[in-house]
Amino acid sequence: MTGSRRVAGGRRNGEIAALPGIRAGTVKRHLENVYRKLGVSRRRAAAMLLAPLMPRGDRRDH
């Protein structure tokens, strides 16, 4: 769920993949699975569904 939390918090794949031990391909595959499970095809839709479930400190304020 860590990758999902970061997407909901506004992080991009490259930012997530920059974390130690995480590769860009892993992020992409994980997010594809999340989108499928949520029934969405876009990152924004997934983020909108997940954001209300995230603690306030995990969100990136734009």
C-alpha positions as CSV (number, residue, x, y, z in Angstrom):
1,M,0.0,0.0,0.0
2,T,3.0,2.3,0.3
3,G,3.0,3.1,-3.4
4,S,-0.7,3.7,-3.4
5,R,-0.3,6.1,-0.4
6,R,2.3,8.0,-2.3
7,V,0.1,8.3,-5.4
8,A,-2.8,9.5,-3.3
9,G,-0.3,12.0,-1.7
10,G,0.6,13.4,-5.1
11,R,3.9,11.7,-5.7
12,R,5.0,10.8,-9.3
13,N,6.4,7.4,-10.3
14,G,9.9,8.8,-10.5
15,E,9.7,10.2,-7.0
16,I,8.5,6.8,-5.7
17,A,11.1,4.9,-7.7
18,A,13.8,7.2,-6.2
19,L,13.3,5.5,-2.8
20,P,15.9,2.9,-1.9
21,G,15.0,-0.6,-3.2
22,I,12.2,0.5,-5.5
23,R,12.5,0.4,-9.3
24,A,10.4,2.3,-11.8
25,G,9.1,-1.0,-13.3
26,T,7.9,-2.1,-9.8
27,V,6.0,1.2,-9.3
28,K,4.4,0.9,-12.7
29,R,3.3,-2.8,-12.1
30,H,2.0,-2.0,-8.6
31,L,0.0,0.9,-9.9
32,E,-1.5,-1.1,-12.7
33,N,-2.7,-3.6,-10.1
34,V,-4.1,-0.8,-8.0
35,Y,-6.0,0.7,-10.9
36,R,-7.5,-2.7,-11.8
37,K,-8.6,-3.4,-8.3
38,L,-10.2,0.1,-8.0
39,G,-11.8,-0.2,-11.4
40,V,-10.1,2.9,-12.8
41,S,-7.7,3.5,-15.7
42,R,-6.1,6.7,-14.6
43,R,-3.8,7.9,-11.9
44,R,-5.9,10.9,-11.0
45,A,-9.0,8.7,-10.5
46,A,-7.1,6.4,-8.2
47,A,-5.7,9.3,-6.3
48,M,-9.1,10.8,-5.8
49,L,-10.5,7.5,-4.5
50,L,-7.6,6.9,-2.2
51,A,-7.0,10.4,-0.8
52,P,-9.9,10.4,1.7
53,L,-8.4,7.3,3.2
54,M,-4.9,8.8,3.8
55,P,-3.8,10.4,7.0
56,R,-3.5,14.2,6.5
57,G,0.3,14.0,6.9
58,D,0.6,11.7,3.8
59,R,-0.9,14.2,1.4
60,R,1.1,16.6,-0.6
61,D,-0.5,20.1,-0.6
62,H,-0.2,21.8,-4.0
